[in-house]
């Protein structure tokens, strides 16, 4: 029997869910809306997706999403919901990551029989995982490059998001290096602006990073945003490597899976995967996909870090979703014993010293990036004190001490608690 990829979906329909599940399976493999010549039983046995189970859920009185086809037919409810599991033959996919995405999350979202479809989980066999890229740095490599053997990597984002020249950006990076930062990244909106072209920004920043490394022995990892047209993106990655850098950042949704795969094959640099735009896939509970299948697809492209947002942060995700996303990143894709097949979750959005305790409680081994933009750069004592406040919070956590108690002898932490309104 062929190896299988299994996917779990939430579906919503006014029709019989089991029949709709079969429509979904057919549409995403060998079938269409009518039986066609050439769709033999032998072909179907070889390539058609199979519905493994259908589990009914409570119905709704009104549809979650509009559906013009059902409206034209004056289709009435109730709107039945079910969890369905579908198995897809690996042979349908081959070594083709975009086709995997199109199979798992393609036209099924437009099925006329549904008023809701959400991809919830994907499981792949080890042999299939082996066909695709792996992280070249991941957690272990990132720790080795930065010299941070334990605890969270303390990071920040260049702020203001856009507008600074290359020289101004380099000056801020120099201040952050002196403050003891581990990781710095560009904002996703700062790609190749006219006031700070990417090559100029890379050269200016890396001169500072090299100078600091020569002086202190510490390499600060900078994730340069090289999101761009494909060939330009690869050229910028080459420049980062020539300048002695260790990381590049891409807006995954907008450069595409094939470009990220090409980048992974081109360089040993850590690839920092920024998920901006993921909310379009995830915010409506009856549409899109959960983070688990999303991160699986991008990890098959070979990224090393993935954003998960932050706890008690400024975005819409619940803390439960953020924690679950981080755990997904730290879980091997197929072989549970393959510790090299994990990626580092990047916590960000509204983070500061006061949100570190709950973050470490969620990921006790602290294999994570803790990135504070305003939480460091807006500290009343300046960026240096912002970094120190995070370090002081980490030491308090290690001692089992509350942040308020620690703040009595840690002035930078105390200032953060007062300024950002922190509470234990």
N, C-alpha and C positions, 0 to 999 in steps of 0.2 A: 504494500500500500504506500502511496506517495506521502511524503512529509506534508504536514498541514500547519498553516497559520490560523489561529483561532482569534476571533474578534467578538466582543460582546457589545450589543447596542441596546439603547432604550428606543423603542418605537411607540408612536401614538397614531391611532387610526380609528375611523368609524367602522372599519370592516373587521373581518376575522383576523386576529393577529397572526395566527399560524400561516394563513394564506399570504398575508403581506410579507412575512418573513421569507417565504419561498420566492416571492417576487423580488425581494431585495437580493437574495442569494443568486437568482438567475441573472438579474440585471448586472451584477458585479462579477459575473463569470461568463458563461457561454450562452446565456439566454437573452431574449428580448420579449416584447409584449405578445408575440405570436410564435408558434413553432415554425421554424424555417427549414428549408432544404439543407441537408448537410449536418443538422443537429441530430446525429445518430445516437443510439443508446451507448455505443462504445465511446463516442466523443464525450457525452455527458458523464459517463463513469470516470473518464480521465480528467476532465477539466471543470465540471460544474461544481460550484460551491455547495456545501451541505449544511442544512439547518440541524444543529445538534440538540437544541432545546428551546422551548418557549415557555417563559414563566410569567403568568398573568400578574398585573399590578392593578390597584384601584383605578377605576375610570374617572374621567372628568366630565363636567357638565358642558364645558365649552372648549373649543380647540385652542391649543397653545399658539399655533401659527396659522396664517391665512393659507388657503389653498384654492386657487381659482377654478381648478378642474372640479373639485368636490362641490364648490359653490354653484357652478353651472349645472351640476347634476342635482342640486338641492338635496345633497346628502345630509341626513340628520345624524345626531349622536345616538347613544353616548360615545365619547371619545375614549376608546380603549387603549390602555397602555400595557406594555409587556417588555420584559428583558429577553432578548433573543441572542443565542450564541451561534455563530456561523463559522464554518471551517473552509478555508481556501487552499487549494493545492499549491504547494511551493512551486511546482513546475509552471504555473501560470505567470509567475513573477520573474523567475530566473535570477539574474544579478542586477535587477533594475529597480533602484530605490524610488524614482518618481512613479513607476508603475505600481509599486506596493502602495504608495500613498493614494493613487487614483483608484486602486481596487478597494482599499479600506474606507476611503473618504471621498468618493467621487460623486457620480450622478445619483447615488442613493439619497442625497439630501434633497433632490428634486422630484422624488417619486410622487406621482399623483395620488397614490393610496394613503399618503401619510400627512399628518399635521405636526409631526415632530420626529426627528431622528438625531440621536446623539451617540457617538462612538465613545465607549466607556473604558474598554481595556483591550489590549492586544498581547498575545503570547506567541513567541516564535521559538522554533526548535534550534538547538545549538548549531546544527549543520548550516542552517540558513543564516544565523548570526555571523558565522565565520566567513560568509561571502562578502561582508561589508567592512567598512573602515572601523577602526577602534580608536579610542583616545590615545594620543601619543604622549601626553603628559598626565592628564587626569589628576587625581588627588595626590598621589605619590610624587609625580613629576613636578607639580606646582609647588609642593612643599620643598622639594630639593632645589628648585630654581630660586626660590625666595629665601631659603634658609630658615623657614618657620617649621620647626620639627613638630610642634604641638600647639594646640589652641587654635582659635579662629585666625584667619588672615584678616588683618585690619586694612580696610580699603576705603577709597573715596572716589568721587566722580568730579571731573573738571567742571567747576561752576564759576561764572555763569555758563549755562549750557552751550551757548554759541556767542560769538562776538569778540572774543579775545584774539589778538594776533599770536603768531607762533612764538614770538619773544615773550609776550605776556604769559602764555601758557607754560613756557619753560621756566619762567620765574616762579610761578605757582608750584610747579613740580619740584623745583629746588627747595622751596620752603617746606613742602610736604616730606621730601627726603630727610631734611634735617629734623623734622618732627618725629621721624621713626615709622613712617607709613610702610606697609608691605606691598600694597597694590593700588594702582591708580588706573582709572579708565576714562576714555572720552565719553561724552554723552552720545546717545544714539542719533541725535539731531545734528551732531557735528561730524560730518563726513569729510567733504573736500570743499570747504567754504572759500570764497574769494579772499577773505581777510586772513586766512590761515591755511593755505594749500597743504594737502596731506604730506607731500615730500618735505616741505619746509618745516612743518610741525614735527615730523618724525626726527629730522636732523637736529633741530633745536632742543627737543626734549631729551633725546638720547645723549647729546653732549653733556647735559646736566646729570643724567643717570650714570653715565660712565665715570664722570668726575667724582660723584658721590661714592660709587663702588670702589674706585681707586683709593679714596680717602678712608672709607669706613669698612670696606670688605663686604658690604651688604648690597645685593642686587635688588632694586625695586622693580617689580614687574609692572609694566605699563601696557595696557590693552589699547592699542591704537585702533580707532574706528576706521577700518579700510573698506567699509561698505561702499560699493561703487559698481560701475560696469565691470563685467567679468575680468577682462584682460588687465584693466587698470588695477583691480583689486589684487590680482596675483603679483603685479609689479610692485605694489606697495608692500606686500608681505615680504617680497625679496629684499626690499630696502630696509625694512625693520630688522631682518636677519643680518644684513651687512653692517648695520649700525650697532649690533650687539644687543638688540632687544630680545624679548622672550615671549611676547604675546601679541595677538591681534584680536580685534573684536569685529563681529559681523552681525548685522540685523538679519537674522536667519530667514524670516518670512519674505524678505524683499530681495535678497540675492538668489534664493532658491537652493534646493537640495543639491542639484548637480554642481553648482558653483562651490558650495561648501565641501562637497566631496573632492572636487578638483583642488581646492585650497589645502585640504587635509593631505592629499597625495603629494602636494608640492613642497610642504614645509613641515619641520619638526616644531615650529612655534606652537605654544598653547593657543587653542582657538576658543575664544570667549564668546559663547553663544548668547546673543541678546534676543529675547523673545518678543520685542515690542510688536504689537498687533495681535498678540495671542487672545486678548479680550474679545476680539471678533469671533473667535472660534469657541469661546468658553462661557461667556457671561449669561447667555440664555439657557436655562436648564433643559430645554427641549431641542436644542440645536447645537451642532458643532462637535466638540470632543473634549474629553477630560485631559488633564495634563499627562497622565500615564502614556496613552498612545502618542501624544504630541512629542514628548521627550524621547520616546523610543525611536521615532522616525529620525529625529535630528541626531541622536546618538549613533545611529547607523551611518550617518554622514561623517562621524568622527570628531565631534566637538569634545572639548575638555572641561568646560564650565557651562552651567546653565542657570539663568535667572529664575528665581521662584517668588519674587517680591518679598515683603517683609512682614513680620508679626506686629500687630497693632499699627500698621503702616498707613500710608495715605491713599492707597488704592482700594478697589472694591472687594478684593478676594477676602474670604474668611480666613481666620487663623488656621482652622482645620485644613483648608485647602493648601495653604502655604506649607504647613508641616508635612502633609501627605506628598506634596510635590518634591520637597527636599528628600524625603525617604525614597521616592522613586529614583532620584538621581544617584543615590548611594546604594542602589540595588542592582546587581548584575542583570543583564538583559535575558540571559538564558541559563547559564551555568551558575548556580548559587555559590560555588566555591571560587569563582573567577574574580578575585579582588581587584585585578587590574582593569576590569571592565566596569568601572564606575566613574562618575564625573562629579566635580565639585559643585554643590549648589551655591549660588550667589544670592544672599539675602540683601535686599535693598528696598528703597522707597520708605521715607519717613523714619529711618533707623537712627538711633543714637545710643548713648551709654545705657539709658534706661530700658531699652528693649533687648539688651544683650542677655539678661538672665533667662527670659522666657525662650530665647533662641537657643541657648545652650541646653535648657531643659528639654527642648524638642530634639536636639542633635547632641547628645551627651559627649560623644567623642570629639566634637568640635571640628569635624572635617567640613569646613564651610568658609566662605568668604562673607565677612560682615562689613557691608559697604554703607558708609554714611556720607551723604553729600552735605546737606545742611547741618547734619548732626556733628560734623567736624568743621566745615568751613564757616558755619555761622556761630560757632562757640564764642561766647563773649571775650574770651582770652585769645582768640585767633586760632588758626588751624593747628598749630603746635599743641595748644592746650586741648583742642578737640581730640587729637590722637591720644594724648595722655589720658584723657577722661575714659576712653574706651579701654586702654590698658589697665587703668585702675579698677574699672568695673570687672574686667576679667580676673584680676587678682582677688577681688572680693568674692567672686563666685567660687574660685578655687579654695578660698578659706572657709566657705560656707557662711559668709558674712552678708548682711543686707547692704544695699547700696547706700542707704541713709547713714548707717553706722560707719561704713567705710569713708563716706564723705567728710566725716569729722576730722580725719587726718589726711584727706586727699583733696586739696583745694580745687583742682581742675574738675574732678568728678562732682564736687559740691556745686561748683558754678554751673555745670551742665544740668544737674538736678533742679536747680533754681530756675535757670533760663528756659529749659524745655518743659518744665512742669512735671518732672518725673516723680513717680511714686513707686514704691516697692510692690 
